């Protein structure tokens, strides 16, 4: 009986670790796809995902995003006995680095859970797009009807993004899905352009990024972002930047559904 109970506890711990690794982006693409499938098929994993996401969102809302004080860094360095060295790092220096990371993350949990900004959020947007392309289909709900997609979001997320029909302009709506960015579930609209897929991810604009429209390229994928009210939209695709900019212009100027 004790062994069975111990085995059950171990299985529960493994499930929790899987969900944490998936949310934190610690899995490679193939492992993330397998984890996503397991979470979708197992109600307990789905509940674990929702609980962890809610906790992270609550912590981000509760604690302020303050930088780590230089005095704290200095104190940890002195505790570890770190000294400047021009040679190869010694085992003591490496241990001190590990200690620094443990102290800063363990004593300031909200620093780990805060919304990512800059390069990190761009990387998460592209990772979400890549995972969708590698799956059997890039959407959780396949529909070209905006009046189907928006209610689908409303039953799963606190707020749904504006959904527009751009099929007459050559950018048909394929469907929608829910991605995880910064540890929180976010809505993603999926559009098509010939054989290309455009992931349009709506992220609450709490990242303190520039309000202006920006463009970038990450790991071979083009990115465009802009703000609309309290939401920042991110368009990711392997479509050329000229056509991606045309899509963004059409989306921003169209009325919502």
C-alpha positions in Angstrom: 0.0 0.0 0.0 2.8 2.4 0.9 4.6 1.6 -2.3 1.5 2.3 -4.3 1.0 5.6 -2.6 4.6 6.5 -3.2 4.2 5.6 -6.9 1.1 7.8 -7.1 2.9 10.7 -5.5 5.8 10.3 -7.9 3.4 10.3 -10.9 1.7 13.5 -9.7 5.1 15.2 -9.3 6.1 14.2 -12.8 2.9 15.6 -14.2 3.5 18.9 -12.4 7.1 19.1 -13.6 5.9 18.5 -17.2 3.4 21.4 -17.0 5.9 23.7 -15.4 8.6 22.9 -18.1 6.0 23.4 -20.9 4.9 26.8 -19.5 8.4 28.0 -18.8 9.5 27.2 -22.4 12.2 24.7 -21.2 11.2 22.0 -23.8 12.5 21.7 -27.3 10.0 21.9 -30.1 9.4 18.1 -30.3 9.0 17.7 -26.6 6.7 20.7 -26.4 4.4 19.2 -29.0 4.2 15.9 -27.1 3.6 17.8 -23.9 0.8 19.9 -25.5 -0.9 16.7 -26.7 -0.7 15.1 -23.3 -2.1 18.2 -21.6 -5.0 18.3 -24.1 -5.8 14.6 -23.6 -5.5 14.6 -19.8 -8.0 16.7 -17.8 -5.7 16.6 -14.8 -2.9 18.2 -16.8 -5.3 20.7 -18.2 -6.4 21.7 -14.7 -2.7 21.9 -13.6 -1.9 24.2 -16.5 -4.9 26.5 -15.7 -3.9 26.6 -12.0 -0.3 27.4 -12.6 -1.2 30.1 -15.2 -3.6 31.7 -12.8 -1.0 31.7 -10.0 1.6 33.3 -12.3 -0.8 36.0 -13.5 -1.8 36.7 -9.8 1.9 37.1 -8.8 2.6 39.4 -11.7 -0.4 41.6 -10.8 0.5 41.6 -7.1 4.2 42.2 -7.1 5.9 45.2 -8.7 8.6 44.6 -11.3 11.6 46.1 -9.6 15.2 45.6 -10.8 17.5 43.6 -8.6 19.4 46.1 -6.4 23.2 46.3 -7.1 23.8 46.1 -3.4 22.2 42.7 -3.3 24.3 41.5 -6.2 27.4 42.8 -4.4 26.4 41.1 -1.1 25.8 37.7 -2.8 29.2 38.1 -4.6 31.0 38.7 -1.3 29.2 35.8 0.3 30.4 33.5 -2.4 33.9 34.9 -2.4 33.9 35.9 -6.0 37.1 37.7 -7.1 38.0 39.1 -10.5 40.1 36.8 -12.6 41.6 37.1 -16.0 42.2 33.4 -16.5 39.7 30.5 -17.0 36.9 30.4 -14.5 37.6 28.2 -11.5 35.1 25.8 -9.9 34.6 28.4 -7.1 33.6 31.1 -9.6 31.2 28.8 -11.4 29.7 27.7 -8.1 29.3 31.4 -7.2 27.4 32.0 -10.4 25.0 29.2 -9.6 24.6 30.5 -6.0 23.8 34.0 -7.4 21.1 32.6 -9.7 19.6 30.5 -6.9 19.5 33.4 -4.4 18.1 35.9 -6.9 15.4 33.5 -8.1 14.6 31.9 -4.8 14.2 35.0 -2.8 12.4 37.1 -5.5 9.9 34.8 -7.1 8.1 37.5 -8.9 11.3 38.4 -10.8 11.1 35.0 -12.5 7.3 35.1 -13.2 7.2 38.6 -14.5 6.1 39.2 -18.2 9.1 39.0 -20.5 10.1 41.9 -22.6 12.3 42.6 -25.6 14.1 39.7 -27.1 12.5 37.2 -24.7 9.0 37.9 -25.7 9.9 37.9 -29.4 11.5 34.5 -29.0 8.3 33.2 -27.3 6.1 34.5 -30.1 8.3 32.8 -32.7 8.4 29.5 -30.6 4.6 29.5 -30.5 4.4 30.0 -34.2 6.9 27.2 -34.9 5.1 24.7 -32.6 1.9 25.4 -34.5 3.5 24.8 -37.9 5.0 21.5 -36.7 1.7 20.2 -35.3 -0.9 18.5 -37.5 -2.8 21.8 -37.8 -2.0 25.3 -36.7 -5.3 26.0 -35.0 -7.3 24.6 -32.0 -10.5 25.6 -33.8 -10.7 25.7 -37.6 -13.2 28.3 -38.9 -13.2 31.1 -41.4 -16.2 32.7 -39.6 -15.3 35.5 -37.2 -18.6 35.0 -35.4 -17.5 31.5 -34.6 -13.9 32.4 -33.6 -14.7 35.2 -31.2 -17.3 33.3 -29.1 -14.8 30.4 -29.0 -12.3 32.7 -27.3 -15.0 34.1 -25.0 -15.6 30.7 -23.4 -11.9 30.1 -22.7 -10.3 33.5 -21.9 -11.2 36.6 -20.0 -11.1 38.7 -23.2 -11.2 38.0 -26.9 -9.3 40.0 -29.4 -10.9 41.9 -32.3 -11.5 39.5 -35.2 -11.7 40.8 -38.8 -12.4 39.1 -42.1 -9.7 39.8 -44.6 -10.5 37.0 -47.1 -11.4 39.5 -49.8 -7.9 41.0 -49.5 -6.2 37.7 -49.9 -5.7 36.9 -46.2 -8.4 34.4 -45.2 -9.0 33.6 -41.6 -8.1 30.0 -40.9 -9.1 29.7 -37.3 -7.7 30.3 -33.8 -5.7 28.8 -31.0 -4.5 29.6 -27.5 -0.8 30.0 -26.9 1.2 30.6 -23.8 3.3 33.8 -23.6 5.0 34.9 -20.4 3.4 32.0 -18.6 -0.1 33.2 -19.4 -2.6 31.9 -22.0 -3.2 34.4 -24.8 -5.4 34.3 -27.9 -4.0 33.8 -31.4 -5.7 34.4 -34.7 -4.5 32.4 -37.6 -4.6 33.8 -41.2 -3.4 32.4 -44.5 -1.6 33.8 -47.5 -1.2 31.3 -50.3 0.9 28.6 -48.7 2.0 30.7 -45.8 0.5 30.9 -42.3 0.3 34.1 -40.2 0.0 33.8 -36.4 -1.5 37.0 -34.9 -1.0 36.8 -31.1 -2.8 39.3 -28.8 -0.8 40.0 -25.6 -1.9 42.4 -22.8 0.3 45.5 -23.2 2.0 45.3 -19.8 5.5 44.7 -21.2 6.4 48.4 -21.4 7.5 48.0 -24.9 7.4 50.9 -27.3 3.8 51.8 -28.4 5.0 52.4 -32.0 4.8 49.7 -34.7 8.0 47.6 -34.8 9.4 45.0 -37.2 12.0 42.4 -36.7 13.3 39.0 -37.9 13.9 36.1 -35.4 15.3 32.7 -36.5 14.2 33.3 -40.1 10.6 34.4 -39.2 9.4 38.0 -39.7 7.7 39.8 -36.9 5.5 42.9 -36.8 4.0 44.3 -33.6 1.7 47.2 -32.8 -0.6 48.3 -30.0 -4.4 48.7 -30.1 -5.7 50.1 -26.9 -4.4 47.9 -24.1 -3.4 45.1 -26.4 -0.2 44.5 -28.3 -0.6 42.4 -31.5 2.3 40.3 -32.8 2.2 39.0 -36.3 4.7 36.2 -37.0 5.2 34.4 -40.4 7.7 33.3 -43.0 5.8 35.6 -45.4 8.0 38.4 -46.8 8.0 41.6 -44.8 6.3 43.6 -47.5 3.2 41.4 -47.5 3.2 41.0 -43.7 3.1 44.8 -43.5 0.2 44.9 -45.9 -1.6 42.4 -43.7 -1.0 44.5 -40.6 -2.2 47.6 -42.3 -5.4 45.9 -43.4 -6.1 44.4 -40.0 -5.6 47.7 -38.2 -7.8 49.6 -40.6 -10.7 47.0 -40.7 -13.7 47.1 -38.4 -13.9 44.3 -35.8 -16.3 41.5 -35.9 
